[in-house]
């Protein structure tokens, strides 16, 4: 399987969930080499094949080449988890075109680039699981996150459309919309705002990365093959 944004947070938890079940893992990351090394070491403790690749999934040609090498090495890719994502939060009046493009290109175009890269291989083997990590913000919007919300809403539309195109090949495509998760992204929010958010969550806590990873694993199972084009909300009842 391949997980983008796999060195930290939700991506790392997804890798660990699958490795603990015996899956071989290739995870892609962009900048944090220390976190990638930590993740690699953790995954190797499960006695599975692990490969870490530093690559920019927003770059189309680079992504196609990376996935071609993965397919040549492992012969096929059964599962793709499009998890890589960034945020640059500013109100629209202060948002530059570069701020907009960076977020859209990583979160949405990256999802396209990686899905495109595995599609023909999955069609040939008549099997595949593509799981895209969207966000509650793609459903509700959020102050200062027009770029992030647009990218995550776009992933939902992308998921539903690709699911229709791939169903006959036993390729399922589903999206997960996490609420607020205990990751580095949440740490950038002030304590005051976090308390306000927490007060609105019926479950009374933020999600753990493992909460998301468990659902990703379920959607990747062969027995989940009749579920496609769906959006799974994991937000503690917030939305």
Rosetta silent file (secondary structure, phi, psi, omega in degrees, C-alpha in Angstrom):
SEQUENCE: XXXXXXXXXXXXXXXXXXXXXXXXXXXXXXXXXXXXXXXXXXXXXXXXXXXXXXXXXXXXXXXXXXXXXXXXXXXXXXXXXXXXXXXXXXXXXXXXXXXXXXXXXXXXXXXXXXXXXXXXXXXXXXXXXXXXXXXXXXXXXXXXXXXXXXXXXXXXXXXXXXXXXXXXXXXXXXXXXXXXXXXXXXXXXXXXXXXXXXXXXXXXXXXXXXXXXXXXXXXXXXXXXXXXXXXXXXXXXXX
SCORE:     score description
SCORE:     0.000 S_00000001
   1 L     0.000  158.477  178.237    0.000    0.000    0.000 S_00000001
   2 E  -123.877  132.224  177.334    1.000    3.648   -0.467 S_00000001
   3 E  -123.754  122.829  174.820    0.244    6.429    2.004 S_00000001
   4 E   -89.108  151.180 -174.915    0.975   10.056    1.168 S_00000001
   5 L    60.964   40.014 -169.046    1.821   12.368    4.025 S_00000001
   6 L   -90.585    0.369 -173.444    2.761    9.223    5.898 S_00000001
   7 L   -85.907  -18.657 -175.231    5.494   10.487    8.205 S_00000001
   8 L  -144.272  168.406  168.388    3.316   12.183   10.846 S_00000001
   9 H    55.722 -133.238 -178.900   -0.163   12.508   12.316 S_00000001
  10 H   -59.878  -42.950 -178.858   -2.987   10.649   10.609 S_00000001
  11 H   -58.770  -43.880  178.726   -0.660    9.291    7.917 S_00000001
  12 H   -64.000  -41.832  179.711    1.684    7.722   10.450 S_00000001
  13 H   -64.707  -37.418  176.299   -1.233    6.146   12.320 S_00000001
  14 H   -62.859  -46.090  178.461   -2.602    4.729    9.072 S_00000001
  15 H   -58.643  -44.521 -179.154    0.795    3.200    8.280 S_00000001
  16 H   -65.989  -39.745  178.826    1.033    1.663   11.750 S_00000001
  17 H   -58.341  -45.835 -177.808   -2.522    0.281   11.563 S_00000001
  18 H   -74.525  -40.684  179.374   -1.759   -1.547    8.318 S_00000001
  19 H   -61.944  -36.091  179.241    1.759   -2.629    9.282 S_00000001
  20 L   -66.616  -18.825  177.286    0.386   -4.187   12.471 S_00000001
  21 L   -98.720    4.127  174.867   -1.833   -6.326   10.223 S_00000001
  22 L    97.438    8.901 -178.812    1.105   -7.426    8.054 S_00000001
  23 L   -80.354  144.074  171.451    0.831   -5.020    5.114 S_00000001
  24 L   -81.049  138.874 -169.477    3.914   -3.800    3.266 S_00000001
  25 E  -123.198  132.705  163.447    4.092   -0.001    3.350 S_00000001
  26 E  -117.303  120.389  176.542    5.444    2.723    1.095 S_00000001
  27 E  -117.109  141.370 -177.360    4.953    6.147    2.605 S_00000001
  28 E  -109.968  136.787  177.925    5.608    9.433    0.864 S_00000001
  29 E  -142.666  172.443 -175.274    6.558   12.629    2.654 S_00000001
  30 L  -115.496  -48.028 -167.746    7.993   15.993    1.665 S_00000001
  31 L  -125.243  -40.819 -168.626   10.086   17.780    4.291 S_00000001
  32 L   -84.253   89.761 -176.745   10.376   16.330    7.775 S_00000001
  33 H   -67.476  -34.038 -179.686   13.189   13.792    7.452 S_00000001
  34 H   -64.671  -46.006  178.759   13.418   13.265   11.213 S_00000001
  35 H   -63.744  -38.272  179.031    9.729   12.343   11.474 S_00000001
  36 H   -63.630  -41.150  178.582   10.077   10.073    8.440 S_00000001
  37 H   -63.574  -42.070  177.483   12.995    8.254   10.058 S_00000001
  38 H   -59.591  -46.884 -179.313   10.956    7.797   13.257 S_00000001
  39 H   -62.869  -44.802  179.422    8.014    6.414   11.292 S_00000001
  40 H   -57.008  -45.544 -179.190   10.246    4.089    9.286 S_00000001
  41 H   -63.291  -43.223  178.206   11.773    2.678   12.475 S_00000001
  42 H   -61.000  -44.122 -176.457    8.350    2.148   14.065 S_00000001
  43 H   -68.837  -36.740 -179.812    7.009    0.369   11.004 S_00000001
  44 H   -64.372  -22.962  179.038   10.021   -1.925   10.650 S_00000001
  45 L   -67.145  -15.155  177.871    9.302   -3.238   14.158 S_00000001
  46 L   -87.927    1.817  177.347    6.254   -4.972   12.662 S_00000001
  47 L    60.142   47.132  174.799    8.532   -7.072   10.439 S_00000001
  48 L  -124.188  167.096  174.810    7.037   -5.875    7.154 S_00000001
  49 L   -74.663  132.343 -179.220    8.589   -4.298    4.064 S_00000001
  50 E  -134.938  136.472  174.630    8.801   -0.523    4.453 S_00000001
  51 E  -136.782  133.598  175.239    9.989    2.156    2.070 S_00000001
  52 E  -109.926  136.235 -177.883   10.047    5.912    2.628 S_00000001
  53 E  -130.636  124.985  175.204   10.109    8.278   -0.339 S_00000001
  54 E   -90.396  115.080 -174.856   10.686   12.020   -0.199 S_00000001
  55 L  -158.482  153.493  179.527    8.663   13.510   -3.040 S_00000001
  56 L   -98.257  103.317 -175.700    6.384   16.420   -3.937 S_00000001
  57 L   -72.928   -7.214  175.359    3.000   14.947   -4.829 S_00000001
  58 L   -79.692  -11.732  179.170    1.845   18.315   -6.201 S_00000001
  59 L   -93.690  114.484 -172.473    4.285   17.823   -9.094 S_00000001
  60 H   -61.207  -54.238 -175.022    2.563   15.696  -11.747 S_00000001
  61 H   -64.841  -41.095  178.190    5.591   14.290  -13.609 S_00000001
  62 H   -60.750  -42.036 -178.834    7.537   13.611  -10.423 S_00000001
  63 H   -66.498  -42.317  179.207    4.558   11.763   -8.951 S_00000001
  64 H   -61.482  -40.473 -179.884    4.038    9.614  -12.047 S_00000001
  65 H   -67.529  -40.750  179.096    7.700    8.614  -12.004 S_00000001
  66 H   -62.086  -46.049 -177.946    7.664    7.812   -8.289 S_00000001
  67 H   -70.712  -31.529  176.252    4.616    5.566   -8.603 S_00000001
  68 H   -62.924  -40.857  177.757    6.005    3.870  -11.703 S_00000001
  69 H   -65.575  -39.285  178.898    9.083    2.903   -9.676 S_00000001
  70 H   -63.571  -45.738 -179.344    6.885    1.632   -6.834 S_00000001
  71 H   -64.394  -39.571  178.045    4.805   -0.498   -9.213 S_00000001
  72 H   -65.248  -34.135 -178.497    7.947   -1.852  -10.889 S_00000001
  73 H   -76.684  -41.364 -172.823    9.403   -2.775   -7.485 S_00000001
  74 H  -108.284   -2.198  177.677    6.311   -4.330   -5.914 S_00000001
  75 L    77.562  -30.905  177.945    4.461   -5.359   -9.126 S_00000001
  76 L  -161.920  163.054  173.249    1.194   -3.758   -7.998 S_00000001
  77 L  -123.404  118.526 -179.563   -0.433   -1.326   -5.576 S_00000001
  78 L   -87.848  -34.011 -172.339   -3.608   -2.553   -3.918 S_00000001
  79 E  -133.293  131.514  172.958   -4.304    0.400   -1.622 S_00000001
  80 E  -123.202  127.020  174.479   -3.704    4.138   -1.977 S_00000001
  81 E  -114.125  108.903  178.907   -4.387    6.538    0.883 S_00000001
  82 E   -86.298   93.171 -173.694   -4.328   10.159   -0.272 S_00000001
  83 L  -113.084  -21.264 -173.995   -3.593   11.836    3.045 S_00000001
  84 L   -57.881  133.959  179.623   -1.013   14.540    2.290 S_00000001
  85 L  -163.566  150.788  176.444   -2.299   18.010    3.073 S_00000001
  86 L  -133.209  164.542  172.367   -1.239   21.482    4.144 S_00000001
  87 L  -136.005  141.364  171.920   -2.986   24.616    5.345 S_00000001
  88 L  -131.423  100.002 -168.031   -2.128   28.301    4.961 S_00000001
  89 L   -95.058  117.674  175.088   -4.813   30.153    6.894 S_00000001
  90 L  -154.684  151.473  173.156   -5.685   33.762    6.019 S_00000001
  91 L   -65.560  157.668 -172.529   -8.879   35.616    5.216 S_00000001
  92 H   -57.527  -37.309 -179.548   -9.451   35.950    1.483 S_00000001
  93 H   -61.490  -26.833 -178.638   -8.451   39.615    1.456 S_00000001
  94 H  -103.018   -3.621 -175.752   -5.002   38.680    2.754 S_00000001
  95 L   -82.186  123.160  178.782   -4.647   35.422    0.823 S_00000001
  96 L   -84.210  165.459  177.583   -2.108   35.612   -2.003 S_00000001
  97 H   -63.990  -32.833  177.009   -2.346   33.622   -5.212 S_00000001
  98 H   -66.799  -40.681  176.461    0.686   31.632   -4.036 S_00000001
  99 H   -59.955  -43.345  178.974   -1.095   30.795   -0.754 S_00000001
 100 H   -63.086  -51.036 -174.891   -4.104   29.624   -2.751 S_00000001
 101 H   -65.156  -39.137 -179.336   -2.084   27.574   -5.249 S_00000001
 102 H   -59.559  -44.737 -177.626    0.109   25.857   -2.653 S_00000001
 103 H   -71.745  -46.065  179.228   -2.877   24.501   -0.750 S_00000001
 104 H   -62.678  -43.705 -176.442   -4.931   23.553   -3.818 S_00000001
 105 H   -66.758  -37.097  178.980   -1.939   21.960   -5.547 S_00000001
 106 H   -76.816  -52.506 -170.838   -0.954   19.841   -2.559 S_00000001
 107 H   -75.184  -45.363 -174.741   -4.351   18.852   -1.202 S_00000001
 108 H   -97.711  -52.603  179.246   -6.476   18.506   -4.338 S_00000001
 109 H   -64.542  -34.500  175.933   -4.110   18.257   -7.304 S_00000001
 110 H   -60.513  -38.986  176.621   -1.924   15.896   -5.266 S_00000001
 111 H   -62.987  -43.019  175.820   -4.936   13.633   -4.831 S_00000001
 112 H   -62.461  -48.723 -176.500   -5.470   13.686   -8.598 S_00000001
 113 H   -57.509  -45.651 -176.950   -1.786   13.062   -9.351 S_00000001
 114 H   -72.705  -41.011  178.651   -1.532   10.007   -7.102 S_00000001
 115 H   -63.729  -42.209  177.031   -4.878    8.508   -8.112 S_00000001
 116 H   -59.774  -37.486 -175.856   -3.997    8.955  -11.772 S_00000001
 117 H   -69.839  -27.861 -178.600   -0.674    7.215  -11.141 S_00000001
 118 H   -99.113  -11.253 -167.382   -2.244    4.030   -9.721 S_00000001
 119 H   -60.409  -51.373 -175.787   -5.371    3.864  -11.866 S_00000001
 120 H   -64.627  -38.402  178.202   -4.186    1.797  -14.837 S_00000001
 121 H   -62.824  -43.632  178.863   -2.370   -0.677  -12.596 S_00000001
 122 H   -66.732  -37.955  177.693   -5.482   -1.185  -10.468 S_00000001
 123 H   -62.543  -42.684 -178.308   -7.660   -1.583  -13.565 S_00000001
 124 H   -63.152  -36.511 -179.326   -5.358   -4.278  -14.976 S_00000001
 125 H   -88.859   -3.303  179.707   -5.525   -6.304  -11.767 S_00000001
 126 L    57.125   42.412  179.058   -9.288   -5.665  -11.435 S_00000001
 127 L  -168.987  143.294  173.981   -8.893   -4.561   -7.844 S_00000001
 128 E   176.607  156.044  175.967   -8.031   -1.505   -5.807 S_00000001
 129 E  -132.105  119.556  175.843   -8.855    0.670   -2.831 S_00000001
 130 E  -116.986  122.233 -177.790   -8.444    4.442   -2.952 S_00000001
 131 E  -124.048  119.854 -174.421   -9.168    6.308    0.276 S_00000001
 132 E  -107.622  129.566  179.831   -9.018   10.086    0.258 S_00000001
 133 E   -91.656  107.824  175.879   -8.669   12.148    3.426 S_00000001
 134 L   -95.579 -137.463 -178.451  -10.887   15.213    3.166 S_00000001
 135 L  -168.915  152.900  172.064  -12.015   17.273    6.193 S_00000001
 136 L   -57.276  -29.192 -179.437  -15.037   18.542    8.083 S_00000001
 137 H   -66.755  -27.069  175.344  -13.917   21.974    6.846 S_00000001
 138 H   -70.587  -14.261  178.595  -14.718   20.871    3.294 S_00000001
 139 H  -101.839  -36.278 -174.548  -18.315   20.427    4.449 S_00000001
 140 H  -103.735  -21.033 -167.965  -18.810   23.358    6.810 S_00000001
 141 L    74.023  168.130  177.497  -16.284   25.945    5.653 S_00000001
 142 L  -161.880  142.915  179.193  -14.247   27.871    8.195 S_00000001
 143 L   -57.003  128.089  177.568  -13.199   31.462    8.780 S_00000001
 144 L    78.978   13.587 -177.392   -9.809   32.109    7.194 S_00000001
 145 L  -133.311   41.787  179.846   -9.706   28.818    5.297 S_00000001
 146 H   -60.518  -40.559 -179.294  -11.191   29.455    1.856 S_00000001
 147 H   -68.607  -45.764 -179.222   -8.269   27.710    0.171 S_00000001
 148 H   -65.179  -45.650 -179.834   -8.251   24.740    2.552 S_00000001
 149 H   -61.931  -41.619  179.205  -12.046   24.357    2.486 S_00000001
 150 H   -63.608  -40.987 -179.191  -12.107   24.502   -1.315 S_00000001
 151 H   -66.056  -41.125 -177.153   -9.400   21.845   -1.588 S_00000001
 152 H   -76.083  -34.302  173.411  -11.138   19.489    0.832 S_00000001
 153 H   -65.978  -37.163  177.377  -14.576   20.021   -0.725 S_00000001
 154 H   -62.164  -36.069  178.013  -12.994   19.296   -4.088 S_00000001
 155 H   -62.065  -36.821  178.869  -11.723   15.958   -2.785 S_00000001
 156 H   -64.194  -46.858  178.137  -15.306   14.955   -1.982 S_00000001
 157 H   -64.542  -39.615  176.891  -16.479   15.682   -5.525 S_00000001
 158 H   -60.053  -44.932 -178.549  -13.405   13.979   -6.957 S_00000001
 159 H   -60.956  -49.340 -177.148  -14.095   10.884   -4.836 S_00000001
 160 H   -63.124  -38.588 -179.468  -17.725   10.557   -5.874 S_00000001
 161 H   -72.052  -45.123 -179.605  -16.909   10.948   -9.572 S_00000001
 162 H   -65.398  -32.757  177.678  -13.943    8.580   -9.617 S_00000001
 163 H   -60.363  -38.086  179.314  -16.001    5.966   -7.753 S_00000001
 164 H   -67.828  -35.474 -177.591  -18.483    5.928  -10.627 S_00000001
 165 H   -74.979  -24.181 -169.939  -15.694    5.467  -13.172 S_00000001
 166 H  -111.636   -5.330 -173.334  -13.959    2.603  -11.362 S_00000001
 167 H   -57.543  -37.330 -175.811  -16.739    0.505   -9.816 S_00000001
 168 H   -70.655  -12.663  178.611  -16.758   -2.050  -12.629 S_00000001
 169 H   -98.625   11.070 -174.260  -13.078   -2.815  -11.967 S_00000001
 170 L    57.752   35.823  171.561  -13.687   -3.618   -8.286 S_00000001
 171 E  -105.861  119.416  176.805  -11.878   -0.401   -7.388 S_00000001
 172 E  -100.523  145.808  179.892  -13.580    1.434   -4.556 S_00000001
 173 E  -132.971  115.614 -178.648  -13.026    5.139   -3.903 S_00000001
 174 E  -132.939  159.996  179.689  -14.153    6.645   -0.618 S_00000001
 175 E  -121.565  147.795  173.535  -13.483    9.782    1.383 S_00000001
 176 E  -119.073  132.042  176.785  -13.062   10.374    5.085 S_00000001
 177 E  -111.808   91.646  176.244  -13.833   13.739    6.641 S_00000001
 178 E   -67.815  151.515  168.449  -12.112   13.943   10.025 S_00000001
 179 L   -82.212 -134.262 -179.873  -13.194   16.554   12.503 S_00000001
 180 L   -90.477  120.061 -171.245  -10.557   18.090   14.741 S_00000001
 181 E  -114.949  144.017  179.105   -7.748   15.587   15.302 S_00000001
 182 L   -70.701   80.684  178.409   -4.860   15.642   17.789 S_00000001
 183 L  -132.401 -179.557  179.077   -2.135   16.364   15.224 S_00000001
 184 H   -59.971  -32.034 -179.990    0.443   19.086   14.599 S_00000001
 185 H   -63.537  -39.010  179.254   -2.199   21.069   12.688 S_00000001
 186 H   -68.173  -30.649 -179.327   -4.388   21.270   15.795 S_00000001
 187 H   -65.576  -19.032  179.811   -1.420   22.484   17.845 S_00000001
 188 L   -78.957  -10.712  179.757   -1.312   25.681   15.782 S_00000001
 189 L   -86.145  139.999 -178.430   -4.738   26.705   17.152 S_00000001
 190 L   -65.394  154.660 -179.291   -4.772   28.829   20.300 S_00000001
 191 H   -59.223  -37.968 -178.969   -5.906   27.251   23.580 S_00000001
 192 H   -62.759  -45.646 -179.213   -8.859   29.628   23.753 S_00000001
 193 H   -69.855  -37.449  178.387  -10.191   28.623   20.332 S_00000001
 194 H   -61.675  -38.334  177.991   -9.556   24.938   21.042 S_00000001
 195 H   -64.335  -39.205  178.098  -11.688   25.174   24.171 S_00000001
 196 H   -64.859  -43.177  178.627  -14.519   26.719   22.166 S_00000001
 197 H   -63.362  -46.040 -178.366  -14.313   23.963   19.563 S_00000001
 198 H   -58.597  -36.618  179.569  -14.178   21.275   22.234 S_00000001
 199 H   -66.139  -17.638 -179.582  -17.317   22.672   23.815 S_00000001
 200 H   -95.607   -9.473 -176.678  -19.207   22.055   20.564 S_00000001
 201 L   -88.864  114.131 -177.812  -18.146   18.412   20.129 S_00000001
 202 L   -54.867  -34.529  179.798  -20.823   16.078   21.586 S_00000001
 203 L   -73.172  -14.202  174.347  -18.226   13.377   22.331 S_00000001
 204 L    76.438   15.576  176.950  -16.325   15.880   24.451 S_00000001
 205 L  -153.939  161.333  172.025  -12.873   15.194   23.000 S_00000001
 206 L   -79.397  158.905  177.272  -10.801   15.656   19.891 S_00000001
 207 E   -72.451  150.573  168.445  -10.217   12.657   17.632 S_00000001
 208 L   -92.356  155.224  175.532   -7.032   10.656   17.911 S_00000001
 209 H   -57.051  -30.381  179.790   -5.192    9.814   14.682 S_00000001
 210 H   -66.320  -32.121  176.905   -6.012    6.181   15.455 S_00000001
 211 H   -57.492  -38.118  179.536   -9.742    6.960   15.256 S_00000001
 212 H   -76.231  -42.469 -176.405   -9.216    7.839   11.603 S_00000001
 213 H   -61.050  -36.381 -179.813   -6.806    4.985   10.869 S_00000001
 214 H   -60.813  -40.282 -178.662   -9.307    2.350   12.028 S_00000001
 215 H   -73.661  -37.378  175.031  -11.859    3.511    9.436 S_00000001
 216 H   -57.799  -45.651 -179.778   -9.236    3.698    6.699 S_00000001
 217 H   -60.633  -44.747  178.970   -8.338    0.083    7.438 S_00000001
 218 H   -57.726  -44.891 -176.788  -11.992   -0.990    7.294 S_00000001
 219 H   -70.552  -18.737 -179.940  -12.487    0.674    3.901 S_00000001
 220 H   -86.892  -11.499 -177.119   -9.379   -1.044    2.530 S_00000001
 221 L   -70.432  147.334  174.428  -10.581   -4.565    3.322 S_00000001
 222 H   -56.221  -35.027 -178.120  -11.820   -6.825    0.500 S_00000001
 223 H   -68.752   -9.906  178.018  -15.053   -7.296    2.457 S_00000001
 224 H   -94.318   17.098 -172.010  -15.755   -3.555    2.083 S_00000001
 225 L   -66.912  -11.921  178.925  -15.981   -3.908   -1.688 S_00000001
 226 L   -95.706    4.215  179.304  -19.649   -2.854   -1.913 S_00000001
 227 L  -106.128  114.417  177.832  -18.907    0.539   -0.358 S_00000001
 228 L  -153.130  150.670 -179.322  -17.816    3.173   -2.856 S_00000001
 229 L    73.062   18.795 -174.547  -18.352    6.872   -3.497 S_00000001
 230 L  -104.365  158.402  177.670  -19.117    7.471    0.164 S_00000001
 231 E  -119.380  122.019 -177.862  -18.062   10.134    2.656 S_00000001
 232 E  -106.015  119.715 -178.902  -17.407    9.031    6.231 S_00000001
 233 E   -93.746  118.052  179.352  -17.636   11.703    8.909 S_00000001
 234 E  -119.173   85.792 -171.190  -15.428   11.055   11.918 S_00000001
 235 L  -140.743   15.804  176.441  -16.007   14.130   14.041 S_00000001
 236 L    67.853   18.864 -179.607  -17.490   13.101   17.370 S_00000001
 237 L    90.510    4.797 -177.831  -20.936   14.345   16.334 S_00000001
 238 L   -64.756  -35.566  178.894  -19.781   17.885   15.551 S_00000001
 239 L  -140.083    0.000    0.000  -21.298   17.758   12.054 S_00000001
